Amino acid sequence: MVQLLSHSKACLWLFCSLSLFLVAPAFGQARTNTLRRFDIRDYGAIAGDAGQAAGNVTAINNATIDANNPAVFGRGVVFFPTGEWFVNARLQARDKVRYQGEGMGISIITSTVNNLPVFEYFNGSFSPVNVNVAEVSFSDLTISRNITAITGGHGIVLLADGIGCAGGCNTGFSNLKNVFIEKQFNGLRWGPNNGGRWVSVTVENSESDGIFMK
């Protein structure tokens, strides 16, 4: 198990491309499916109002379900327009879905609870055991929290069981580009990566490890 940035209030700046292995698809691209955009506003999400947090969770997760349904739509992009999008529960991070905003500090996802991840891998359940994570990508987003995070209050969790990946699972071809993560317990919890790429990623003001990697 590898822990990076083990000191409190850790900060990481990855300005140049970090290729964890040399083989990777074009950033954020599902290799065998045409990408289609699913705007969270079309599902009822409302920006700038913390009172809409529960409704935003439902809207974003419904957009994710559609973006993850190749039989109906083809795999796609969950799009976060300009604004601050409050949430009060976990958002599903599903295989072969790209979560895209309009820029760091422009499209902001803010959790209003202290003990749950903002995004967590979902495949039938959150952080299932013995399941490989495949091609989950995040770009042009800020992920924040308006309350002090405690244990469990992470930014993005892409570990197959949320603690450590049993059975040799990995986080395959999952990418981060132009992502700013702040005020989380762990900014990122990431499984063994195969072919993913991180470009211009900032993890700042974490309550514990900025990045936890198995």
Salt bridges, closest charged atoms under 4 A:
ASP39 OD2 - ARG41 NH2 2.61
GLU120 OE1 - ARG90 NH1 3.13
GLU135 OE2 - ARG31 NH2 2.91
GLU135 OE2 - LYS96 NZ 2.97
GLU207 OE2 - LYS9 NZ 2.83
